[in-house]
Amino acid sequence: MSGKPSYSILAVDDDATNLRMLHEILSPSYKVYAAPSGERAMRFLEKRDVDLILLDVEMPGLNGYEVIKRLKEDPRLAPVPVLFLTAQEGRDKEETALRLGAVDYILKPITAGVVLARVNLHMELEIYRKRLETLVSQKTAQLSDTQNSILDILAGVTAWRDSGTGGHITRTTAYSRLIVESIIEHGHPKYVISPLYGDNIVKSSKLHDIGKVAISDSILLKPGRLTGEEFDEIKKHTTFGAQMIDDAIADLGDESSFLHVSREIVISHHEWWNGSGYPMALAEDEIPISGRVMAISDIYDSLTSERPYKGAMSHDEAMDIIYGETGTHFDPLLIEMLQDTFPRFEEIAASQQNAGGAPRGKRSP
Ligand SMILES: [Fe+2]
């Protein structure tokens, strides 16, 4: 070790002589705290963090085994390495200590050489573990940033192909975020959304119409109403999008929960609660929650946005239609749960009014 007491140790022992010896041996290299009982150690650890714990087994009151059990039950304290101090004759106790999660043990009577060697070794490992943990969280954050950038690029690709959908993607993603937050807040047993699933739904919302890049310009950009045949062609954007994501899943293996949620949304956001949607005519609970969320975001934004062939509806008019289609198009329980959330859609729609245009430079001469 560097000799600087920047790392801390809690020594727990009912024997005052042992505590004093541990302090003498370790204090030149570490900041050493002492607790004369298991109870005092637990009280100390409620308020303070340490890098390593030296724990006597035999103590009146809360003994070493009971202390380590409590430490391992606490997510904050569980990772702190614990070294047991055990009596020479208690070999079976060493086994118990290791089984309970101690990283090592030191036999009593303690000597400076053994204590320092063992503590230094485990402190080095602990410092290494913490560095690794920091590195992993930094890399995970970088990966997430990269994923978000790629998503934005892909969303931009859809927007470039489909005039005016840049704002649509931004707004629908914001609506999906509000819906997911509201579902998590309500905590209804029918709608179990883990933080990861919720995050994946919000991110994947950006990709819901990615399959439109495979639809021909003459249909996708046609001003005015589509014929039945053309509409059938547009409907294929769900299956085209799913195929694109299937290719990515095939490349990456089955590991990416994000891509699976993206696929759910892409393929199911036009399904209807009564089974009259497309492409698979799924009904009720057959429709993934992610698809039901996206359907609400998508329709609300379509209704409240201006299109070449129609004007923008007000929030109230759009909500009348959504409530009117509850039980046919939309999941009734979900719509009921979102009653307090819908007014916040209006705020987003108002604040994003100018985000509805095509990306800059689109079709510039
Ligand atoms: Fe769509």
Boltz pocket constraint, residues with backbone or C-beta under 6 A from the ligand:
constraints:
  - pocket:
      binder: B
      contacts: [[A, 208], [A, 209], [A, 237], [A, 269], [A, 270]]
      max_distance: 6.0
